[in-house]
Amino acid sequence: MADESKNSSLTHSDIVGICGDMVDWKVTAIINTGASAAELEAAWAWSQGADEALGEERRPLAGVTAAVYDILIADEEFEEER
């Protein structure tokens, strides 16, 4: 039997449970990446500045985690341009 946590898709409730409330387009975009809960949690931690706390131990984000990170910070970049 395969590990179901790796194969199950995130739901709206999963995403809000990890990240808190966010706009619907972000939730949909994150679901569409096929990210796991672990990938979302890592991207969320980076978006909240956890990368700075990791110091030399930090590793750059890649793959799905990087895509989710980009989604999480997308409106921040848009707001800065206004």
RAPELIN-V772633 format. One line per field, one symbol per residue. psi: psi as a letter, one per 20 degrees, with the letter a starting at -180 (. if undefined). burial: I if it has 16 or more other C-alpha atoms within 10 Angstrom, else O. Layout:
BEGIN
psi = ???
burial = ???
END
This chain:
BEGIN
psi = pqohhhiqqqrgggghhgiaqrqhhggggggihjqrhgggggggghhjjhhhiiciiqqqqrchghggghghighghghhh.
burial = OOOOOOOOIIOOOOIOOOIOOOOOOIIOOIIOIIIIIOIIIIIIOIIOOOIOOOOOOOOOIOOIIIIIIOIIIOOOOOOOOO
END
